[in-house]
Amino acid sequence: MAVVRRVWSRWITILAMCVCVAFALKALVLIDSTTLWGDELYSVGKSYQPSFRNLITMLREDTHPPLYYSLLWLWGRWVGQTPVSLRLLSWLAYLIGALVMLRQTWVLSQPESALRATTLAALLAFCSPYPVRFAIEGKSYALLVLLVALALSGRRLWLQRRQGLMVYGLTVAAAALTHFYGFFFFGAAALWDGWRQRWRLAIVALVALLPTVGWIAYARHYLASSRAGSWIGRPDFALLEDTLARALGPWPLPKLVVLLLVILAVRRWGLRNGPINDSVGVDRQLSGSAITLLDLSGVIPAGLMVLAVVMISFLKPMAFSRYFVVCLPALVPWLCVAGASMVLLPWSQRLVGLMLALLFTLWWHQSFLGLTEAKGGSREADQFRAISQITAMATERYSPRPHLLNLSDRMELAAGRVSTPPASWGNAAALESRLLQAPRPKSIWLAASGPDDVVRQRLKPLEEQVDRAGYHCRAADPDLAFARLLRCQPASASSP
């Protein structure tokens, strides 16, 4: 029987690895199937600068610290500045970050449950909606997950073996310079370690955070202004629901209820000998006290950070569902090690297996929502690519956000989907000036990207301008999703 169990366990592990590879490869295949959306185009505008000095100057007026954009600048000079290269950096970070989480899970596990825990960790790290969604997005989140995972590995190594302090310091500094939530996370870790009188660990983290403090001082005028984080609202139930949806996929609350009921049933009736103690072995001691799994995995600092950020956000909003991906490298190892340590009865093994199979079947579709060519290749309620392609040969083009459309044109040209450099987009002031010049244009294009009600509001001032000038506008492509594109001609020319 023991041999059968080992063979079955080996086949389950192989199947899980195949599923992980399938998710990772599907993400890679979809890397260029959707338009670059607004935040990704901002990454293009920040990072693809002619010089590093220009980059640092521009980032002084930005919400985020500079490391990701600096790496993207170097990456673009090495492999090219295209939509694919922009997202490929995130995919590589997603791949490596998941492997680091697997290693962390294996080391934290007890020998008899290490394979089960690591297999489950692989499925969560490669296949759950949170990491998959950011795996092919030109933003810093995948890199942040990788750096936090490396830093937590260094922290765990020091706690267990008194090694890895330099690795911890360097990766903490890198995570904090990648995203301010990395700064908050390891600020909380330093406070927790100080509370536990781990002075060397706490001091190393605090010293590692100093470069980010210096950056905050450098960019203080923008960061202290009302523009910084102006899109973030105060904490409410929608914040919780959106965060859960990013972790579990659509319909997160029903899924969470089912998961909790299964967990309660298994713990109450489905354990063979009760859960194995989640302390990490009698030989892993710190100052004579057992180090708990919550501490070693980093869940306690993560929880402290979330609590502090949410409380502060009632005064200065900074709690945003995307940013909580920073907790993933702590939660995945903890959840998998704790779950795998339970010895299940045969019926509860089947129940848990069925639940996981259903969950990952759903995730095969749900993790890639918004990353496929559905809805015409739009992404995050944006459709800049189609606008750039349809208007590539036009000369009179105006938009309430011309900067983003100019960046979209630049990326479409780099990708080879536009053959010649298009004319620049203008704003409302440029349109007003052009309408006063002679000869007046025979055709004017107005465009905006976003949800339908938003784009109509954005385009309304430009439509009123051309309407007063005697132009009549019609939709150039009424079926265009998440965009509004108008072609305006003199009323006499457009009338039947």
C-alpha positions as CSV (number, residue, x, y, z in Angstrom):
1,M,0.0,0.0,0.0
2,A,2.8,2.4,0.8
3,V,4.4,1.7,-2.6
4,V,1.0,2.5,-4.3
5,R,0.7,5.7,-2.4
6,R,4.2,6.8,-3.4
7,V,3.5,6.0,-7.1
8,W,0.2,7.8,-7.0
9,S,1.8,10.8,-5.3
10,R,4.5,10.9,-8.0
11,W,1.9,10.9,-10.8
12,I,-0.1,13.6,-9.1
13,T,3.1,15.7,-8.9
14,I,3.9,15.2,-12.6
15,L,0.3,16.1,-13.5
16,A,0.5,19.3,-11.4
17,M,3.8,20.2,-13.0
18,C,2.2,19.8,-16.5
19,V,-0.6,22.1,-15.4
20,C,1.8,24.7,-14.3
21,V,3.8,24.5,-17.5
22,A,0.5,24.8,-19.5
23,F,-0.5,28.0,-17.5
24,A,2.9,29.6,-18.0
25,L,3.1,28.8,-21.7
26,K,-0.5,30.0,-22.3
27,A,0.5,33.3,-20.7
28,L,3.5,33.5,-22.9
29,V,1.5,32.8,-26.0
30,L,-1.0,35.6,-25.1
31,I,1.8,38.1,-24.4
32,D,0.9,40.3,-27.4
33,S,-2.8,39.4,-27.9
34,T,-4.1,42.5,-26.2
35,T,-3.5,46.2,-26.5
36,L,-1.1,48.0,-24.1
37,W,-3.5,49.7,-21.6
38,G,-3.0,53.0,-20.0
39,D,-0.7,52.0,-17.1
40,E,1.5,50.0,-19.5
41,L,1.8,53.0,-21.9
42,Y,2.8,55.1,-18.9
43,S,5.6,52.5,-18.3
44,V,6.6,53.0,-21.9
45,G,6.7,56.8,-21.5
46,K,8.7,56.6,-18.3
47,S,11.2,53.9,-19.2
48,Y,11.9,54.2,-22.9
49,Q,13.8,57.5,-22.5
50,P,16.8,58.5,-24.6
51,S,19.0,58.7,-21.5
52,F,19.1,57.5,-18.0
53,R,19.2,61.1,-16.7
54,N,15.9,61.8,-18.6
55,L,14.5,58.7,-16.9
56,I,15.3,59.8,-13.4
57,T,14.1,63.4,-14.0
58,M,10.7,62.1,-15.3
59,L,10.3,59.7,-12.4
60,R,10.6,62.5,-10.0
61,E,7.0,63.3,-11.0
62,D,5.8,59.7,-10.5
63,T,4.0,57.7,-7.8
64,H,6.5,54.8,-7.8
65,P,10.2,54.4,-6.9
66,P,12.7,54.0,-9.8
67,L,14.1,50.4,-9.9
68,Y,11.6,48.7,-12.1
69,Y,11.7,51.5,-14.7
70,S,15.5,51.6,-14.6
71,L,15.6,47.9,-15.3
72,L,13.1,48.3,-18.1
73,W,15.2,51.1,-19.6
74,L,18.2,48.7,-19.6
75,W,16.1,45.8,-20.8
76,G,14.7,47.9,-23.7
77,R,18.2,48.9,-24.8
78,W,19.3,45.2,-24.8
79,V,16.3,43.4,-26.4
80,G,14.4,46.3,-28.0
81,Q,11.6,48.7,-27.1
82,T,8.5,46.8,-28.2
83,P,5.2,45.7,-26.6
84,V,6.5,42.1,-26.4
85,S,9.8,43.1,-24.7
86,L,7.9,45.3,-22.2
87,R,5.7,42.3,-21.1
88,L,8.4,39.6,-21.4
89,L,10.4,41.1,-18.5
90,S,7.3,40.6,-16.3
91,W,6.8,37.0,-17.6
92,L,10.4,36.1,-16.7
93,A,10.0,37.6,-13.2
94,Y,6.7,35.6,-12.8
95,L,8.5,32.4,-13.8
96,I,11.5,32.9,-11.4
97,G,9.4,34.3,-8.6
98,A,7.2,31.2,-8.7
99,L,10.3,29.0,-8.5
100,V,11.6,30.9,-5.5
101,M,8.2,30.4,-3.7
102,L,8.5,26.7,-4.4
103,R,11.9,26.6,-2.9
104,Q,10.7,28.5,0.2
105,T,7.8,26.1,0.6
106,W,10.0,23.0,0.3
107,V,12.4,24.3,3.0
108,L,9.6,25.3,5.4
109,S,7.9,21.9,5.1
110,Q,8.4,18.8,7.2
111,P,10.1,16.0,5.2
112,E,7.0,13.8,5.1
113,S,4.8,16.6,3.7
114,A,7.3,18.5,1.6
115,L,6.3,17.1,-1.8
116,R,2.6,17.7,-1.2
117,A,3.2,21.2,0.0
118,T,5.5,22.1,-2.9
119,T,3.1,20.6,-5.5
120,L,0.3,22.8,-4.1
121,A,2.6,25.8,-4.0
122,A,3.4,25.3,-7.7
123,L,-0.2,25.3,-8.6
124,L,-0.9,28.5,-6.6
125,A,2.2,30.3,-7.8
126,F,1.9,29.5,-11.5
127,C,-1.9,29.1,-12.0
128,S,-3.9,31.4,-9.6
129,P,-5.4,34.6,-11.0
130,Y,-3.2,37.0,-9.1
131,P,0.2,36.0,-10.4
132,V,-1.1,35.1,-13.9
133,R,-2.8,38.4,-14.4
134,F,0.5,40.3,-13.8
135,A,2.7,37.8,-15.6
136,I,2.3,39.6,-18.9
137,E,1.7,43.1,-17.8
138,G,4.2,45.9,-18.3
139,K,4.2,47.0,-14.7
140,S,6.3,46.2,-11.7
141,Y,4.1,43.7,-9.8
142,A,5.8,40.5,-11.1
143,L,9.2,41.9,-10.3
144,L,8.0,42.9,-6.8
145,V,6.7,39.4,-6.1
146,L,10.1,38.0,-7.1
147,L,12.1,40.4,-5.0
148,V,9.9,39.9,-1.9
149,A,10.1,36.1,-2.3
150,L,13.9,36.4,-2.4
151,A,14.0,38.7,0.6
152,L,11.8,36.4,2.6
153,S,14.0,33.5,1.7
154,G,17.0,35.4,3.0
155,R,15.1,36.3,6.2
156,R,14.2,32.7,6.8
157,L,17.8,31.6,6.1
158,W,19.0,34.0,8.8
159,L,16.4,32.9,11.3
160,Q,17.2,29.2,10.9
161,R,20.9,29.2,10.2
162,R,22.3,32.6,10.9
163,Q,23.2,33.0,7.2
164,G,21.9,35.1,4.3
165,L,21.9,38.5,6.0
166,M,23.6,40.2,3.1
167,V,21.1,38.6,0.7
168,Y,18.3,39.8,2.9
169,G,19.5,43.3,2.9
170,L,20.1,43.6,-0.8
171,T,16.8,42.1,-1.8
172,V,14.9,44.3,0.8
173,A,16.5,47.3,-0.7
174,A,15.6,46.2,-4.2
175,A,11.9,45.4,-3.3
176,A,11.5,48.8,-1.6
177,L,12.9,50.6,-4.6
178,T,10.6,48.7,-6.9
179,H,7.3,49.6,-5.2
180,F,6.4,51.4,-2.0
181,Y,4.4,48.4,-0.8
182,G,7.8,46.6,-0.7
183,F,9.0,49.4,1.5
184,F,5.9,49.1,3.7
185,F,6.2,45.3,3.9
186,F,9.8,45.3,5.1
187,G,9.3,48.3,7.3
188,A,6.7,46.1,9.1
189,A,9.1,43.2,9.1
190,A,11.8,45.4,10.7
191,L,9.4,46.5,13.4
192,W,8.3,42.9,14.1
193,D,11.9,41.6,14.2
194,G,12.8,44.4,16.5
195,W,9.8,43.5,18.8
196,R,11.2,40.0,18.9
197,Q,14.7,41.4,19.7
198,R,16.2,40.2,16.5
199,W,18.3,43.3,16.4
200,R,20.7,42.4,13.5
201,L,17.8,41.4,11.3
202,A,15.8,44.5,12.1
203,I,18.8,46.9,11.6
204,V,19.7,45.3,8.3
205,A,16.2,45.8,7.0
206,L,16.1,49.4,8.2
207,V,19.4,50.2,6.6
208,A,18.2,48.6,3.4
209,L,15.2,50.9,3.4
210,L,17.3,54.0,3.5
211,P,17.8,54.3,-0.4
212,T,14.0,54.4,-0.7
213,V,13.8,57.1,2.0
214,G,16.3,59.0,-0.1
215,W,14.1,58.6,-3.1
216,I,11.1,59.8,-1.2
217,A,13.0,62.9,-0.2
218,Y,14.0,63.4,-3.9
219,A,10.4,63.1,-5.1
220,R,8.8,64.7,-2.1
221,H,7.1,67.5,-3.9
222,Y,5.1,65.2,-6.1
223,L,4.5,62.5,-3.5
224,A,3.2,65.0,-1.0
225,S,0.8,66.6,-3.6
226,S,-2.8,65.7,-4.1
227,R,-1.9,64.1,-7.5
228,A,0.0,61.2,-6.0
229,G,-2.4,58.3,-5.7
230,S,-5.4,60.5,-6.5
231,W,-7.2,57.5,-8.1
232,I,-7.2,55.5,-4.8
233,G,-10.4,55.7,-2.7
234,R,-10.9,55.1,1.0
235,P,-11.2,51.5,2.2
236,D,-14.6,49.9,1.8
237,F,-16.1,46.5,1.1
238,A,-15.4,46.9,-2.6
239,L,-11.6,46.9,-1.8
240,L,-12.0,43.6,0.0
241,E,-14.1,42.1,-2.8
242,D,-11.7,43.3,-5.6
243,T,-8.7,42.0,-3.7
244,L,-10.4,38.6,-3.2
245,A,-11.4,38.6,-6.9
246,R,-7.8,39.1,-8.0
247,A,-6.8,36.1,-5.8
248,L,-9.7,33.7,-6.5
249,G,-11.1,34.9,-9.8
250,P,-14.7,36.1,-10.4
251,W,-17.4,35.4,-7.8
252,P,-14.8,35.4,-5.0
253,L,-17.2,35.4,-2.0
254,P,-19.1,32.2,-3.0
255,K,-15.8,30.5,-3.7
256,L,-14.4,31.6,-0.4
257,V,-17.5,30.4,1.5
258,V,-17.2,26.9,-0.2
259,L,-13.5,26.8,0.5
260,L,-14.0,27.6,4.2
261,L,-16.8,25.1,4.5
262,V,-14.6,22.4,3.1
263,I,-11.7,23.3,5.3
264,L,-14.0,23.3,8.4
265,A,-15.4,19.9,7.5
266,V,-12.0,18.4,6.9
267,R,-10.6,19.8,10.1
268,R,-13.6,18.6,12.1
269,W,-14.1,15.1,10.6
270,G,-11.5,14.4,8.0
271,L,-8.2,14.2,9.8
272,R,-6.6,10.9,10.6
273,N,-4.4,12.0,13.5
274,G,-5.1,15.7,13.7
275,P,-3.0,18.4,12.1
276,I,0.7,18.2,12.5
277,N,2.0,20.9,14.7
278,D,2.9,23.9,12.5
279,S,6.0,24.8,14.5
280,V,9.1,24.2,12.3
281,G,10.8,21.3,14.1
282,V,12.5,21.0,17.4
283,D,15.9,21.6,15.9
284,R,15.0,25.0,14.5
285,Q,15.2,27.3,17.5
286,L,15.8,31.0,18.0
287,S,16.9,32.2,21.5
288,G,15.4,29.0,22.9
289,S,12.0,29.5,21.4
290,A,10.4,27.6,18.5
291,I,10.0,29.7,15.4
292,T,6.4,29.5,14.1
293,L,5.5,28.9,10.5
294,L,3.6,32.3,10.4
295,D,6.8,34.0,11.4
296,L,9.2,32.2,9.1
297,S,7.0,32.5,6.0
298,G,6.5,36.3,6.5
299,V,2.8,36.2,7.1
300,I,3.0,38.1,10.3
301,P,4.9,41.1,8.7
302,A,2.5,40.9,5.8
303,G,-0.5,41.0,8.1
304,L,0.9,44.0,10.0
305,M,1.6,45.8,6.8
306,V,-2.0,45.2,5.5
307,L,-3.5,46.4,8.8
308,A,-1.3,49.5,8.9
309,V,-2.0,50.4,5.2
310,V,-5.7,50.0,5.6
311,M,-5.9,52.1,8.8
312,I,-3.8,54.9,7.3
313,S,-5.9,54.8,4.1
314,F,-8.9,56.2,6.0
315,L,-6.8,59.4,6.3
316,K,-4.6,59.2,3.2
317,P,-5.9,56.6,0.8
318,M,-3.1,54.2,-0.3
319,A,-4.9,50.8,-0.1
320,F,-5.3,49.5,-3.7
321,S,-6.2,45.9,-4.5
322,R,-3.4,45.4,-7.1
323,Y,-0.7,46.4,-4.6
324,F,-1.6,43.5,-2.2
325,V,0.1,41.1,-4.5
326,V,3.1,41.9,-2.3
327,C,1.7,39.4,0.2
328,L,1.7,36.5,-2.2
329,P,5.3,35.3,-1.4
330,A,4.4,35.0,2.2
331,L,0.9,33.5,1.9
332,V,1.6,30.8,-0.6
333,P,4.3,28.9,1.4
334,W,2.4,29.3,4.6
335,L,-0.9,28.1,3.2
336,C,0.7,25.2,1.4
337,V,2.9,24.0,4.3
338,A,0.0,24.3,6.8
339,G,-2.4,22.5,4.5
340,A,0.0,19.7,3.5
341,S,0.8,19.0,7.1
342,M,-2.7,17.6,7.8
343,V,-3.0,13.9,7.5
344,L,-6.4,13.3,5.7
345,L,-8.7,10.3,5.8
346,P,-9.4,8.7,2.4
347,W,-12.8,10.4,2.0
348,S,-11.4,13.8,2.8
349,Q,-8.5,13.3,0.4
350,R,-11.0,12.7,-2.4
351,L,-13.1,15.7,-1.3
352,V,-10.0,18.0,-1.3
353,G,-8.8,16.6,-4.6
354,L,-12.2,17.2,-6.2
355,M,-12.3,20.8,-4.9
356,L,-8.8,21.6,-6.2
357,A,-9.6,20.0,-9.6
358,L,-12.7,22.2,-9.9
359,L,-10.9,25.3,-8.7
360,F,-8.0,24.9,-11.2
361,T,-10.4,24.1,-14.0
362,L,-12.2,27.3,-13.4
363,W,-8.9,29.2,-13.2
364,W,-7.8,27.9,-16.6
365,H,-10.4,30.3,-18.0
366,Q,-10.7,32.9,-15.2
367,S,-7.0,33.6,-14.8
368,F,-6.8,34.7,-18.4
369,L,-9.9,36.9,-18.4
370,G,-8.8,40.2,-20.0
371,L,-5.6,38.7,-21.4
372,T,-7.1,37.2,-24.5
373,E,-8.4,38.6,-27.8
374,A,-11.9,38.6,-26.6
375,K,-13.6,42.0,-26.9
376,G,-11.3,42.9,-29.8
377,G,-8.1,42.6,-27.9
378,S,-8.9,45.3,-25.3
379,R,-7.4,45.2,-21.9
380,E,-8.4,46.8,-18.5
381,A,-11.2,48.6,-20.4
382,D,-8.7,50.2,-22.9
383,Q,-8.3,49.9,-26.7
384,F,-5.4,52.1,-27.7
385,R,-4.0,49.6,-30.3
386,A,-7.1,49.6,-32.5
387,I,-7.3,53.4,-32.5
388,S,-3.6,53.7,-33.5
389,Q,-4.1,51.2,-36.4
390,I,-7.3,52.7,-37.8
391,T,-6.0,56.2,-37.7
392,A,-2.4,55.5,-38.7
393,M,-2.7,57.3,-42.1
394,A,-4.7,60.3,-40.8
395,T,-3.0,63.7,-40.1
396,E,-5.6,65.6,-38.1
397,R,-6.0,63.5,-34.9
398,Y,-7.0,64.8,-31.4
399,S,-7.7,63.3,-28.1
400,P,-8.2,64.3,-24.4
401,R,-5.2,62.1,-23.6
402,P,-2.9,62.5,-26.7
403,H,0.2,61.5,-24.8
404,L,-1.0,57.9,-24.4
405,L,-2.1,57.6,-28.0
406,N,1.3,58.9,-29.2
407,L,3.0,56.2,-27.1
408,S,0.6,53.7,-28.5
409,D,1.5,54.8,-32.0
410,R,5.2,54.4,-31.1
411,M,4.7,50.9,-29.9
412,E,2.6,49.9,-32.9
413,L,5.3,51.2,-35.2
414,A,8.0,49.2,-33.2
415,A,5.8,46.1,-33.5
416,G,5.5,46.5,-37.2
417,R,1.7,46.8,-37.2
418,V,2.0,50.4,-38.5
419,S,4.3,51.0,-41.5
420,T,5.1,54.7,-41.3
421,P,5.5,57.1,-38.4
422,P,2.0,58.5,-37.8
423,A,1.3,62.2,-37.2
424,S,1.2,63.3,-33.6
425,W,-2.0,63.5,-31.7
426,G,-3.1,66.9,-30.4
427,N,-5.1,68.0,-27.4
428,A,-8.1,70.4,-27.1
429,A,-5.8,73.5,-27.3
430,A,-4.2,72.2,-30.5
431,L,-7.6,71.5,-32.0
432,E,-8.8,75.0,-31.2
433,S,-5.7,76.5,-32.8
434,R,-6.0,74.3,-35.9
435,L,-9.7,75.3,-36.5
436,L,-8.6,78.9,-36.7
437,Q,-6.1,78.2,-39.4
438,A,-6.7,78.1,-43.2
439,P,-7.3,76.0,-45.0
440,R,-9.5,74.2,-42.6
441,P,-9.1,70.4,-42.4
442,K,-11.4,68.2,-44.6
443,S,-11.4,65.5,-42.0
444,I,-10.8,65.5,-38.2
445,W,-10.4,62.4,-36.1
446,L,-11.3,62.4,-32.4
447,A,-10.6,59.4,-30.1
448,A,-10.6,58.3,-26.5
449,S,-10.1,54.9,-24.8
450,G,-11.9,53.6,-21.8
451,P,-15.3,52.5,-20.6
452,D,-18.2,53.8,-22.8
453,D,-19.5,56.4,-20.3
454,V,-16.0,57.6,-19.5
455,V,-15.0,58.1,-23.1
456,R,-18.2,60.0,-24.0
457,Q,-17.5,62.4,-21.2
458,R,-13.8,62.8,-22.2
459,L,-14.7,63.4,-25.9
460,K,-17.6,65.8,-25.2
461,P,-15.5,69.0,-25.1
462,L,-13.7,68.1,-28.3
463,E,-17.0,67.2,-30.0
464,E,-18.4,70.6,-29.0
465,Q,-15.4,72.4,-30.4
466,V,-15.8,70.8,-33.9
467,D,-19.5,71.1,-33.8
468,R,-19.3,74.9,-33.2
469,A,-16.8,75.0,-36.1
470,G,-19.5,73.5,-38.4
471,Y,-18.3,69.8,-38.5
472,H,-20.5,66.7,-38.2
473,C,-19.1,63.6,-36.4
474,R,-19.9,60.0,-36.9
475,A,-18.5,56.8,-35.3
476,A,-15.7,55.4,-37.5
477,D,-16.2,52.0,-35.9
478,P,-19.4,51.6,-33.8
479,D,-18.4,48.1,-32.7
480,L,-15.1,49.1,-31.2
481,A,-15.0,47.9,-27.6
482,F,-13.8,50.3,-24.8
483,A,-13.0,53.1,-27.2
484,R,-14.8,55.9,-29.1
485,L,-13.4,56.9,-32.5
486,L,-15.1,59.7,-34.4
487,R,-14.5,61.0,-37.9
488,C,-15.6,64.6,-38.3
489,Q,-16.2,66.4,-41.6
490,P,-17.7,69.8,-42.6
491,A,-21.5,69.5,-42.3
492,S,-21.9,70.3,-46.0
493,A,-19.5,67.5,-47.0
494,S,-21.1,64.9,-44.7
495,S,-24.7,65.6,-45.6
496,P,-26.3,63.3,-48.1
